[in-house]
Amino acid sequence: MNLEVKRGEVFGFLGPNGAGKTTTIRMLLNLVRPTSGEIRLFGERLDHHPRRLLPRVGALIEQPAFQAYLSGRDNLIVVGGYTGGVAHTRVDEVLELVGLESRGNDRYGTYSLGMRQRLGVGAALLTDPDLIILDEPGNGLDPAGIVEMRELIRRLATQGKTIFVSSHILAEVRQFCTRIGIVRAGYMIASGTVDELLRANGLWEIDVPNPPQALPLLSQLPLVRSAHLEHNHVLLDAPSARGRDLIAFLVQQNIWPESVHRREEELEQVFLRLTDQEAGL
């Protein structure tokens, strides 16, 4: 996998279950050793300088593990102790940042799933890291909580933090990520801004009098990655093709198109189509 995240950006890491997202995150945190290749953080190899580099990283991986009988505040103090101790004022700042200042003294066991997730994000922020890795930070949050999480990530980005977010909530990813990458079976199959991905993976919708006749002809064009029929339309996966060239080709074949236009797609449609293609479905 070839993956690059630039300083100060919010990078969305997308993929279906089993694609390798969590394994990749564990490698970034030196919890799993890669079988080949290398990982660089802040320009340096992680395997050469883990003790210097990892303290600059804060992470939330899956469900955070806290003590149910301790308050949220005390849990953060305990977590801070693992890194050499964190000032209590910093704990209070983090509780406010994640919206738990009014519940900081309540036992963790009384927290909802969304509150537990926010406390997990707070634990990742304790040391004021340069790189923040969040694995499904919206898990368990209600719509209001998701909005709060989105605004939190945006605030962190304005502070110059680099944020790496694994998520399956595609609509949210589009709203706060600078760039996204789509992974399937351990391979990065697409990356770029949302607009770049939509432009690079658009479909052409073609209306012709006899779609079954036009389909095999269009399928043979070099720029066409795939073609199929849908409700008497020919759909082409040919992002680099130009409409006038498709029209000219059809006319040369004595097929007169009634319309040729790009179909506007949402990020979710592109994601599903790309991952289905890679899966061979």
C-alpha positions as semicolon CSV with decimal commas, in nm:
position;residue;x (nm);y (nm);z (nm)
1;M;0,000;0,000;0,000
2;N;0,133;0,342;-0,098
3;L;-0,010;0,597;0,145
4;E;0,094;0,957;0,203
5;V;-0,072;1,199;0,443
6;K;0,040;1,560;0,432
7;R;0,108;1,770;0,739
8;G;-0,196;1,967;0,854
9;E;-0,457;1,783;0,650
10;V;-0,756;1,571;0,752
11;F;-0,723;1,240;0,568
12;G;-1,022;1,006;0,545
13;F;-0,935;0,635;0,527
14;L;-1,226;0,444;0,373
15;G;-1,284;0,079;0,298
16;P;-1,527;-0,208;0,352
17;N;-1,498;-0,441;0,649
18;G;-1,187;-0,655;0,622
19;A;-1,015;-0,415;0,383
20;G;-0,718;-0,367;0,614
21;K;-0,799;-0,031;0,772
22;T;-0,746;-0,128;1,136
23;T;-0,438;-0,336;1,050
24;T;-0,289;-0,035;0,872
25;I;-0,360;0,186;1,172
26;R;-0,197;-0,068;1,404
27;M;0,113;-0,062;1,183
28;L;0,119;0,319;1,200
29;L;0,124;0,286;1,579
30;N;0,397;0,020;1,577
31;L;0,156;-0,239;1,721
32;V;0,189;-0,463;1,414
33;R;0,507;-0,497;1,211
34;P;0,471;-0,470;0,833
35;T;0,595;-0,769;0,633
36;S;0,759;-0,536;0,382
37;G;0,807;-0,170;0,306
38;E;0,857;0,109;0,556
39;I;0,656;0,360;0,757
40;R;0,771;0,717;0,801
41;L;0,625;0,959;1,053
42;F;0,726;1,325;1,041
43;G;0,986;1,233;0,779
44;E;1,161;0,966;0,987
45;R;1,139;0,587;0,980
46;L;0,915;0,459;1,256
47;D;1,111;0,137;1,309
48;H;1,431;0,339;1,365
49;H;1,293;0,597;1,611
50;P;0,971;0,466;1,774
51;R;1,042;0,619;2,116
52;R;1,092;0,962;1,966
53;L;0,808;0,954;1,715
54;L;0,519;0,776;1,889
55;P;0,483;1,032;2,173
56;R;0,385;1,280;1,901
57;V;0,090;1,059;1,801
58;G;-0,249;1,031;1,972
59;A;-0,485;0,751;1,874
60;L;-0,830;0,606;1,927
61;I;-0,859;0,248;1,801
62;E;-1,197;0,079;1,814
63;Q;-1,373;0,081;2,155
64;P;-1,162;0,258;2,419
65;A;-1,093;0,062;2,740
66;F;-1,164;0,260;3,056
67;Q;-1,246;0,166;3,415
68;A;-1,623;0,168;3,473
69;Y;-1,593;0,262;3,842
70;L;-1,375;0,569;3,778
71;S;-1,503;0,906;3,662
72;G;-1,429;1,022;3,312
73;R;-1,184;1,275;3,453
74;D;-1,001;1,016;3,664
75;N;-0,982;0,780;3,368
76;L;-0,805;1,050;3,168
77;I;-0,566;1,111;3,457
78;V;-0,483;0,738;3,462
79;V;-0,426;0,735;3,086
80;G;-0,208;1,044;3,116
81;G;0,004;0,862;3,373
82;Y;0,106;0,607;3,111
83;T;0,283;0,885;2,921
84;G;0,463;1,027;3,222
85;G;0,179;1,232;3,365
86;V;-0,050;1,505;3,237
87;A;-0,142;1,824;3,422
88;H;-0,493;1,823;3,565
89;T;-0,557;2,151;3,387
90;R;-0,490;1,973;3,057
91;V;-0,741;1,703;3,152
92;D;-1,002;1,973;3,213
93;E;-0,919;2,136;2,878
94;V;-0,966;1,805;2,698
95;L;-1,299;1,735;2,872
96;E;-1,423;2,073;2,754
97;L;-1,289;2,015;2,405
98;V;-1,487;1,691;2,365
99;G;-1,798;1,830;2,532
100;L;-1,782;1,632;2,858
101;E;-1,693;1,908;3,102
102;S;-2,030;1,876;3,279
103;R;-1,999;1,496;3,308
104;G;-1,631;1,469;3,388
105;N;-1,691;1,372;3,751
106;D;-1,953;1,106;3,669
107;R;-1,856;0,740;3,665
108;Y;-1,758;0,607;3,323
109;G;-2,004;0,321;3,372
110;T;-2,292;0,570;3,349
111;Y;-2,178;0,706;3,012
112;S;-2,365;0,638;2,689
113;L;-2,177;0,479;2,400
114;G;-2,140;0,817;2,235
115;M;-1,998;0,973;2,552
116;R;-1,752;0,686;2,586
117;Q;-1,639;0,745;2,229
118;R;-1,585;1,115;2,296
119;L;-1,383;1,033;2,609
120;G;-1,171;0,802;2,393
121;V;-1,100;1,091;2,159
122;G;-1,013;1,298;2,463
123;A;-0,756;1,039;2,569
124;A;-0,597;1,068;2,225
125;L;-0,566;1,444;2,273
126;L;-0,409;1,446;2,620
127;T;-0,049;1,492;2,510
128;D;-0,140;1,757;2,250
129;P;-0,009;1,535;1,966
130;D;0,092;1,650;1,619
131;L;-0,073;1,350;1,452
132;I;-0,415;1,226;1,563
133;I;-0,536;0,884;1,444
134;L;-0,907;0,814;1,492
135;D;-1,059;0,477;1,407
136;E;-1,436;0,524;1,356
137;P;-1,470;0,828;1,586
138;G;-1,840;0,864;1,503
139;N;-1,925;0,516;1,629
140;G;-2,228;0,524;1,859
141;L;-2,288;0,896;1,826
142;D;-2,636;1,034;1,766
143;P;-2,681;1,300;1,493
144;A;-2,603;1,583;1,735
145;G;-2,293;1,399;1,856
146;I;-2,175;1,343;1,501
147;V;-2,205;1,716;1,433
148;E;-2,004;1,787;1,750
149;M;-1,737;1,538;1,643
150;R;-1,719;1,698;1,300
151;E;-1,671;2,043;1,451
152;L;-1,409;1,904;1,691
153;I;-1,209;1,758;1,404
154;R;-1,233;2,086;1,216
155;R;-1,108;2,280;1,521
156;L;-0,814;2,046;1,560
157;A;-0,729;2,090;1,191
158;T;-0,720;2,469;1,229
159;Q;-0,460;2,422;1,505
160;G;-0,223;2,263;1,256
161;K;-0,292;1,905;1,362
162;T;-0,263;1,624;1,111
163;I;-0,568;1,400;1,144
164;F;-0,606;1,048;1,004
165;V;-0,968;0,930;1,025
166;S;-1,098;0,583;0,949
167;S;-1,473;0,594;0,895
168;H;-1,767;0,430;0,722
169;I;-1,992;0,739;0,748
170;L;-1,922;0,865;0,397
171;A;-2,146;1,171;0,417
172;E;-1,952;1,293;0,719
173;V;-1,612;1,221;0,564
174;R;-1,700;1,441;0,270
175;Q;-1,774;1,734;0,500
176;F;-1,451;1,752;0,697
177;C;-1,175;1,562;0,512
178;T;-0,917;1,740;0,300
179;R;-0,843;1,419;0,108
180;I;-0,963;1,061;0,122
181;G;-0,821;0,723;0,029
182;I;-1,020;0,411;-0,053
183;V;-0,864;0,077;0,041
184;R;-0,964;-0,273;-0,060
185;A;-0,795;-0,600;0,043
186;G;-0,487;-0,413;0,163
187;Y;-0,444;-0,203;-0,153
188;M;-0,507;0,167;-0,199
189;I;-0,735;0,175;-0,503
190;A;-0,810;0,549;-0,514
191;S;-0,706;0,867;-0,336
192;G;-0,751;1,241;-0,373
193;T;-0,994;1,514;-0,281
194;V;-1,361;1,426;-0,298
195;D;-1,402;1,635;-0,613
196;E;-1,103;1,464;-0,775
197;L;-1,244;1,120;-0,699
198;L;-1,586;1,213;-0,834
199;R;-1,434;1,350;-1,155
200;A;-1,201;1,053;-1,198
201;N;-1,472;0,793;-1,149
202;G;-1,775;0,940;-1,323
203;L;-2,009;0,744;-1,546
204;W;-2,130;0,836;-1,894
205;E;-2,500;0,779;-1,958
206;I;-2,588;0,729;-2,324
207;D;-2,935;0,705;-2,478
208;V;-2,950;0,536;-2,819
209;P;-3,237;0,378;-3,017
210;N;-3,094;0,026;-2,976
211;P;-2,889;-0,002;-2,652
212;P;-2,803;-0,376;-2,691
213;Q;-2,649;-0,297;-3,030
214;A;-2,439;-0,009;-2,898
215;L;-2,319;-0,181;-2,580
216;P;-2,061;-0,424;-2,729
217;L;-1,926;-0,154;-2,961
218;L;-1,874;0,096;-2,680
219;S;-1,724;-0,172;-2,456
220;Q;-1,435;-0,213;-2,702
221;L;-1,320;0,149;-2,677
222;P;-0,974;0,178;-2,513
223;L;-1,086;0,438;-2,257
224;V;-1,385;0,234;-2,138
225;R;-1,316;0,035;-1,821
226;S;-1,660;-0,128;-1,814
227;A;-2,004;-0,091;-1,970
228;H;-2,351;-0,220;-1,891
229;L;-2,720;-0,155;-1,952
230;E;-2,945;0,011;-1,699
231;H;-3,310;0,092;-1,775
232;N;-3,242;0,111;-2,151
233;H;-2,942;0,338;-2,095
234;V;-2,583;0,245;-2,172
235;L;-2,359;0,328;-1,876
236;L;-1,986;0,363;-1,939
237;D;-1,716;0,372;-1,675
238;A;-1,484;0,593;-1,879
239;P;-1,382;0,899;-1,673
240;S;-1,116;1,020;-1,918
241;A;-1,345;0,997;-2,222
242;R;-1,494;1,307;-2,381
243;G;-1,859;1,334;-2,479
244;R;-1,793;1,455;-2,832
245;D;-1,559;1,161;-2,895
246;L;-1,825;0,914;-2,783
247;I;-2,080;1,082;-3,010
248;A;-1,841;1,078;-3,306
249;F;-1,768;0,708;-3,252
250;L;-2,136;0,617;-3,241
251;V;-2,212;0,818;-3,556
252;Q;-1,930;0,635;-3,736
253;Q;-2,110;0,312;-3,645
254;N;-2,438;0,452;-3,785
255;I;-2,580;0,479;-3,434
256;W;-2,734;0,818;-3,365
257;P;-2,735;0,898;-2,992
258;E;-3,030;1,081;-2,844
259;S;-2,826;1,208;-2,548
260;V;-2,478;1,169;-2,401
261;H;-2,405;1,314;-2,059
262;R;-2,209;1,257;-1,742
263;R;-2,404;1,111;-1,453
264;E;-2,351;1,299;-1,128
265;E;-2,259;1,055;-0,850
266;E;-2,230;1,084;-0,475
267;L;-1,921;0,970;-0,287
268;E;-2,109;0,666;-0,155
269;Q;-2,191;0,550;-0,509
270;V;-1,828;0,586;-0,618
271;F;-1,710;0,403;-0,306
272;L;-1,947;0,109;-0,359
273;R;-1,867;0,082;-0,728
274;L;-1,491;0,096;-0,677
275;T;-1,489;-0,162;-0,400
276;D;-1,725;-0,390;-0,594
277;Q;-1,498;-0,370;-0,898
278;E;-1,194;-0,461;-0,696
279;A;-1,382;-0,750;-0,539
280;G;-1,470;-0,879;-0,882
281;L;-1,844;-0,855;-0,820
